[in-house]
Amino acid sequence: MRPGAVAVAANWFQDKLQGDVFYAVKANPSAWVIQTLWDNGIRSFDVASIPEIELVRSVAPEARLAFMHPVKSRAAITRAYFDHGVRTFSLDTHEELAKILDATGGAKDLNLIVRMAVSSDGAAYSLSGKFGISVDQAPALLLAARRATQDLMGVSFHVGSQCMRPSAFQGAMSQTSRALVRAGVLADVVDVGGGFPSIYPGMHPPELQDYIDAIHRGFNEMMVHETTELWAEPGRALVAEASSILAKVELRKGDALYLNDGSYGGLFDATHSKWPFPVKLVRDGEASSELKPYRFYGPTCDSIDHMPGPFWLPADVQEGDYIEIGMLGAYGVALSTGFNGFGDHEQCIVGDAPMASMYGLAPRAIPLPRLQQEEDRKVVRLSRVKGGKRKRRK
Ligand SMILES: Cc1ncc(COP(=O)(O)O)c(C=O)c1O
């Protein structure tokens, strides 16, 4: 865990974006992440479920929460509104709008955010297939949302995760603007979602500043009023650099390394998207200077638990070695399971540099924020591992 990397990213976004930063909790729902963000000025969180709401509330009771899942259960809406003070809800259908109004007892103080479907070209993960209303169908819903609330009515979209093209944001904003003009309504909020990229081998995106510039240009070109708020919901870019996994080599078979972590653990993307995350041998003694390409297998019995890589490591990797796999702070820990009895782990806080950085951190070490040294117990409490056991940090 590198809380220093979270702090740097949080400060960068708040510095550069002329708007509000909502952290997309799904990217890494660890209490130390929420705490570090809060301590570094992030006050707003994009949540998608009651457990995410409870997590944020337990760490930062005063946080502003936006329930940005466009399909919610009635029970979740009711609990979010009445028990947790959530006022911001997203929707992409008339049915969801009716559900939100009904489940909040016809509340008039809602912030209703209409999720638009926009192009995901240039993103590693499309997020437009499942959610979002098309520009053609949006005007009637925008009008209905406008009439349903006396508070904020807004628009949101998601250009896709790990978006490699800054212009995608500007394009999405102009599509959204068209729908607003056709509906004849002005939005109080323009929420550009997530999608801000990180660096992975073979994926070197443009500078993050280019994304911010594109968003500011897009916002200036939109038909909005003077007080319209600009929001963004970065997940990946805030936390990708903040975690590595240190996995142990249990066996070597030629160029295949059998590790104690895999696709059911923190390496989902290394399997399903074949991302060759950066790796480094961690060993006390000398290692060969010759590098070789390896593939990894995880610990479960499932043959899908395979990470093709290639992962370049010294030629003499052997049983008992440890391998640091970097850039796993986003959608790594968040996706890990206890399948087959594996997934047990210990957590520790480090102040070294991440293996790559959008913020110029690598190879510079980062100072540890105060909180993590002082509130160690909080980290222990939240490092609960599958099976109900608690792990003590050493
Ligand atoms: C509504 C919403 N906002 C923000 C995010 C965060 O996206 P990213 O991690 O690509 O920044 C997601 C990711 O799925 C999302 O669904």
PDBQT file of the ligand as one rigid body, heavy atoms in Angstrom, charges set to zero:
ROOT
HETATM    1  C1  LIG A 401     -20.155   5.516 -12.991  1.00  0.00    +0.000 C 
HETATM    2  C2  LIG A 401     -18.676   5.317 -12.946  1.00  0.00    +0.000 A 
HETATM    3  N1  LIG A 401     -17.902   6.358 -12.599  1.00  0.00    +0.000 NA
HETATM    4  C3  LIG A 401     -16.554   6.243 -12.515  1.00  0.00    +0.000 A 
HETATM    5  C4  LIG A 401     -15.927   5.033 -12.769  1.00  0.00    +0.000 A 
HETATM    6  C5  LIG A 401     -14.431   4.965 -12.647  1.00  0.00    +0.000 C 
HETATM    7  O1  LIG A 401     -13.832   4.755 -13.867  1.00  0.00    +0.000 OA
HETATM    8  P1  LIG A 401     -12.237   4.742 -14.016  1.00  0.00    +0.000 P 
HETATM    9  O2  LIG A 401     -11.723   3.815 -13.006  1.00  0.00    +0.000 OA
HETATM   10  O3  LIG A 401     -12.030   4.288 -15.410  1.00  0.00    +0.000 OA
HETATM   11  O4  LIG A 401     -11.769   6.156 -13.794  1.00  0.00    +0.000 OA
HETATM   12  C6  LIG A 401     -16.688   3.923 -13.168  1.00  0.00    +0.000 A 
HETATM   13  C7  LIG A 401     -16.045   2.646 -13.473  1.00  0.00    +0.000 C 
HETATM   14  O5  LIG A 401     -16.626   1.645 -13.787  1.00  0.00    +0.000 OA
HETATM   15  C8  LIG A 401     -18.103   4.071 -13.255  1.00  0.00    +0.000 A 
HETATM   16  O6  LIG A 401     -18.889   3.033 -13.604  1.00  0.00    +0.000 OA
ENDROOT
TORSDOF 0
